[in-house]
Amino acid sequence: MVILPAITEVQTTDATDTMVQATVWKRTEMRVMECEEDTSSAVSAYRLSGTLESAVNSDAIDKKKRKKLKSYRTFSGNEHPEDSERKSGIIYFQSLPPMFTVSRMREEMLKFGEVGRIYLQAEKLRGTKTRGRKVFTEGWVEFKNKSLAKRVVASLNNTAVGGKRRSAVRETLWTMKYLSGFKWTHLKEQLTYEHKVEQQRMRAEISQAKRQANFFAEQVEKGEQLKKLEEKVLKKGGVWNKFERQVKQRATIKKKSKKESVGSACDEQLRKMIFAEA
């Protein structure tokens, strides 16, 4: 009877220890699992940020590439503008056939090959208002290939334009020249410079005309004031002396020097002696 309760106590203590150990193990396992979840979430977040950053960088690189390709595709195919301009050749036309316009010139030049830009200089007529059709005096035509431009000049220069029998340009001769090393940028610079010079000349002429007009208006006003003053003085019985400007006139014929007069006198005496003996 005495042993039974002791055995039961031992059994109860063992059971409680095992329960405590089990709870401890469960808690530790739960903490480990939580730590693993935190680390996995952190790793995944880091990976996600890395992928996002790489994606943003790749998008930026793609945009740059697209811009580059866009700039390359502005001209024919994938050719860069500088390369196409380097390959191009420009022909200068010293005179143009009558009634020729940009569209007509392009139509004529397209018969020989690919043509780029065309610029025709209109005739400058001062003091007259031009109505109707413009008259072009000279022009520049850009060919995509410089060797083609050279061939066109070699074959067309000093030859008749041709066309229908009753055409006004049938017997007109082409006068053209290939500009070696000359590009369209040089033509733009030349035209802008000429435009600035023309504007400066116009401003100078306008300012000179304004000065002359102002001077004339001032002189007219002074004349009117003097006339009124003269009438006022004469009404009061005064004397009005008109002022005349004294201008010293220069001698148009120079007086001969003494040496020249002596030499001419000797010559005259010698001439008299010769003719007297005869």
C-alpha positions in Angstrom: 0.0 0.0 0.0 2.9 2.3 0.7 4.7 1.7 -2.6 1.9 2.5 -5.0 1.6 6.2 -4.3 5.4 6.7 -4.8 5.2 5.0 -8.2 2.3 7.1 -9.2 4.3 10.3 -8.3 7.3 9.2 -10.4 5.0 8.5 -13.3 3.3 11.9 -12.9 6.6 13.7 -12.8 7.9 11.9 -15.9 4.8 12.8 -17.7 5.0 16.5 -16.9 8.7 16.6 -17.9 7.9 15.1 -21.3 5.0 17.5 -21.8 7.3 20.5 -20.9 9.9 19.3 -23.3 7.4 18.8 -26.0 6.0 22.3 -25.6 9.6 23.7 -25.6 10.4 21.8 -28.8 7.2 23.1 -30.4 8.0 26.7 -29.5 11.5 26.4 -30.8 10.3 24.8 -34.0 7.8 27.6 -34.4 10.5 30.3 -33.9 12.8 28.6 -36.3 10.0 28.4 -38.9 9.2 32.1 -38.3 12.9 33.0 -38.7 13.1 31.0 -41.9 10.0 32.7 -43.3 11.5 36.1 -42.5 14.8 35.3 -44.1 13.0 33.9 -47.2 10.8 36.9 -47.5 13.8 39.2 -47.1 15.7 37.3 -49.8 12.7 37.3 -52.1 12.3 41.1 -51.5 16.0 41.7 -52.3 15.8 39.6 -55.4 12.6 41.4 -56.5 14.3 44.8 -56.0 17.3 43.6 -58.0 15.1 42.4 -60.8 13.1 45.7 -60.7 16.3 47.7 -60.9 17.7 45.6 -63.7 14.4 45.9 -65.5 14.4 49.8 -65.1 18.0 49.9 -66.4 17.2 47.6 -69.3 14.2 49.9 -70.2 16.4 52.9 -70.1 19.0 51.2 -72.3 16.2 50.1 -74.7 15.0 53.7 -74.9 18.5 55.0 -75.7 18.8 52.3 -78.4 15.5 53.2 -79.8 16.4 56.9 -80.0 19.7 56.1 -81.7 17.9 53.9 -84.2 15.3 56.6 -84.8 18.1 59.1 -85.5 19.7 56.7 -87.9 16.5 55.9 -89.7 15.7 59.5 -90.6 17.5 59.2 -93.9 17.4 56.3 -96.3 17.5 53.0 -94.6 19.7 52.7 -91.5 22.2 55.4 -92.8 23.3 58.2 -90.6 22.7 61.8 -91.8 26.4 62.6 -91.7 27.3 59.5 -93.8 24.6 60.3 -96.4 25.8 63.9 -96.6 29.4 62.8 -97.0 28.4 60.6 -99.9 26.3 63.3 -101.6 27.4 65.6 -104.3 26.1 69.1 -105.2 25.8 70.6 -108.7 25.7 74.3 -109.2 23.7 75.7 -112.1 25.1 79.1 -113.2 21.9 79.8 -115.3 18.6 78.1 -115.5 16.3 77.5 -118.5 13.3 79.9 -118.7 10.1 78.9 -116.9 12.0 76.3 -114.8 10.8 75.8 -111.2 11.8 73.5 -108.4 9.3 70.8 -109.4 10.4 71.0 -113.1 14.1 70.8 -112.1 13.4 67.8 -109.9 11.5 66.1 -112.7 14.4 66.6 -115.1 17.1 65.5 -112.6 15.3 62.4 -111.4 15.8 60.9 -114.9 19.5 60.4 -114.0 19.2 59.1 -110.4 18.2 59.8 -106.8 17.9 63.5 -106.0 18.0 65.1 -102.6 17.4 68.8 -101.8 17.0 71.5 -104.5 17.4 75.3 -104.0 16.7 77.9 -106.7 17.7 81.5 -106.3 15.0 84.0 -107.4 15.9 87.1 -109.4 16.1 90.2 -107.2 14.3 93.1 -108.7 14.6 96.4 -106.8 12.0 99.0 -106.9 9.4 96.9 -108.8 6.7 94.7 -107.5 6.9 91.2 -109.1 3.6 89.7 -109.9 2.9 86.2 -111.2 5.6 83.7 -111.9 9.1 84.0 -110.2 12.2 84.1 -112.4 15.1 81.9 -111.1 18.6 82.8 -112.0 20.8 80.1 -110.4 20.3 76.9 -108.4 21.9 74.0 -106.5 20.9 70.4 -106.8 22.0 67.7 -104.3 22.5 64.1 -105.6 22.7 61.2 -103.1 25.8 59.9 -104.9 28.7 62.2 -105.7 29.9 59.9 -108.6 26.4 60.2 -110.1 26.6 64.0 -109.9 30.0 64.0 -111.6 28.6 61.8 -114.4 25.6 64.1 -114.8 27.8 67.2 -115.2 30.1 65.4 -117.7 27.2 64.4 -119.9 24.9 67.4 -119.6 27.1 70.4 -119.4 27.0 72.7 -122.5 24.3 70.5 -124.1 20.8 71.4 -125.1 17.9 70.8 -122.7 15.8 69.3 -125.5 12.1 68.4 -125.3 9.3 69.2 -127.7 9.9 71.1 -130.9 7.8 74.1 -129.8 9.2 74.2 -126.3 10.8 77.4 -125.1 13.7 75.6 -123.5 14.5 73.2 -126.4 17.6 75.1 -127.6 18.7 76.4 -124.1 22.1 75.0 -123.0 22.8 73.5 -119.6 25.5 75.5 -117.7 26.4 73.5 -114.6 29.5 72.7 -112.4 30.2 70.0 -109.9 31.3 71.6 -106.5 34.0 69.4 -105.1 34.0 69.2 -101.3 30.9 71.5 -101.1 28.0 70.2 -99.0 24.5 71.4 -98.2 25.6 72.8 -94.8 28.0 75.1 -96.6 25.2 76.3 -98.8 23.0 77.0 -95.7 25.8 79.0 -94.1 26.4 81.0 -97.3 22.7 81.8 -97.7 22.3 82.8 -94.0 25.4 85.1 -94.3 24.0 86.7 -97.5 20.6 87.2 -95.8 22.3 88.9 -92.8 24.4 91.2 -95.1 21.2 92.1 -97.1 19.4 92.9 -93.8 22.3 95.0 -92.6 22.4 96.9 -96.0 18.6 97.5 -95.8 18.9 98.8 -92.2 21.7 101.2 -93.3 19.7 102.5 -96.3 16.6 103.0 -94.1 18.5 104.9 -91.4 20.1 107.1 -94.1 16.7 107.8 -95.7 15.4 108.7 -92.2 18.3 111.1 -91.6 17.7 112.8 -94.9 14.0 113.1 -94.3 14.5 114.6 -90.8 17.1 117.1 -92.1 14.7 118.2 -94.9 11.9 118.6 -92.4 14.1 120.6 -90.1 15.1 122.9 -93.0 11.5 123.4 -94.1 10.5 124.3 -90.6 13.4 126.8 -90.2 12.4 128.4 -93.6 8.8 128.8 -92.4 9.9 130.4 -89.1 12.3 132.8 -90.9 9.5 133.8 -93.4 7.1 134.5 -90.5 9.8 136.5 -88.8 10.5 138.5 -92.0 6.8 139.4 -92.4 6.6 140.5 -88.8 9.6 142.8 -89.1 8.4 144.3 -92.4 5.0 145.0 -90.9 6.6 147.0 -88.1 8.6 149.0 -90.7 11.9 147.4 -89.9 14.6 146.4 -92.3 15.2 142.8 -93.2 18.6 142.0 -94.6 18.7 138.8 -96.4 21.7 136.7 -95.5 23.7 135.2 -98.4 26.2 132.6 -97.6 29.7 133.5 -98.8 31.4 130.5 -100.4 35.0 130.8 -101.5 35.4 129.2 -104.8 38.6 127.2 -105.5 40.6 127.9 -108.6 40.0 125.2 -111.1 43.2 125.9 -113.2 46.5 125.8 -111.4 48.9 128.6 -111.9 52.0 127.6 -113.7 55.2 127.7 -111.7 58.2 130.0 -112.7 60.3 127.1 -113.9 57.6 125.9 -116.2 57.2 129.4 -117.6 60.9 129.9 -118.2 61.2 126.5 -120.0 58.2 127.3 -122.2 59.8 130.7 -123.1 63.0 129.1 -124.1 61.1 126.6 -126.3 59.3 129.4 -127.9 62.5 131.3 -128.7 64.0 128.2 -130.2 61.0 127.6 -132.4 61.1 131.2 -133.7 64.8 130.8 -134.6 64.2 127.6 -136.5 61.3 128.9 -138.5 63.1 132.3 -139.1 66.1 130.5 -140.7 63.8 128.5 -142.9 
